[in-house]
Amino acid sequence: FRDAHHIVGRVVRIAGSEKLAAHQISVRHVSEAAKDILGHAPDFDPGKIAMALDPEMVLESRIDTGSPSRADTTTLRRDAGAQLQADQAQFQ
């Protein structure tokens, strides 16, 4: 867990030094960071790394109530919109 956080921090520093946007981070950057932190580059699954770097996939993987998944945020927006309309009607 701690190593993972150090690796992510190193990826962010690499991306910053290379002036990369988040969507430009690749498996190569994660492997380079892991090698810097662990002393070797683990055999990462490129597909899993790509999924972990994809904001849409990360959001969709959050399935707990109140999570930022598309389904939950759609429900929250709908409920908030209905409440806003009710509140506005009360003051008109």
N, C-alpha and C positions, 0 to 999 in steps of 0.2 A: 504494500500500500504506500509506504513512504517512498520507496524507489519509484513507483509510478508517478507520484507527485513531483519528484525531482526530475524525472524524464520529461514530464509535461512542461515544467518550468524551463528546462533546457530547450525544448522545442520552441517555446515562445521567444526565448532569447535568440535562437538561430533565426527564426522568422523575422524578428525585429532587425537583426543585423543584416539580413538579406533583403530587408524592406518588402517582405511578402505579406500579402493579404491572407486571411485565414483559409480561403478556398485554394490557395496555392501551396499549402503545406502538404507534403507527400510522405509516403512510406519511407523514402530516403531520409527525410528530415527526422522522422521518429527513430529510425535505425541509428542515425548519427548521434542523436541525443542519448539513446540507450547505451551506445558504445562508450560515450563520454562518461556516463554515470556508472554503468555496471562493469565497464572494462571489456565488454564484448557486445555484439549486436545479436539479440535473440532472433530466432527464426519466426518473424512475424508473418501472420496471414495477411497479405495485402488487401484482401476483401474486407476483413474485419477492421483493419486500420482505416480503410476508405470509409466504411460505415461509421466508425467512431469520429471521423473528421467531417462528416456530413451533418450539418445542423438539422435538416429535415428528419434524417434517420434517428438522430439523438432524441429529438422531441417526440417522435412517434414511438420510441421505445419506452417512454415514461407512461405507464398505464395506471398508476395509483390515482385515487380521487384527489382532485386539486392539482394534478400534474400539468405540465405545459403541453400535453399532447393535443393534437388538432381536435379530437373529440371533446376533451374537457374545455379547451379554450372556446370552442364553438358554443358549448352549453353555457359557459360563463358569460360570453358576449350576449347571447340571446336573453339570458336572465337579467343581466344588467340593463339591456335595452328596454325590456319590459318594465323594469323598476323605474328607469328614467322617464318613460312615457307616463307611468302612473304618477310619479312625483310632479312632472310638468303639468299634468291635468289637474292636479290638486291646487296648483298655484295660478291657474287661469280663470 
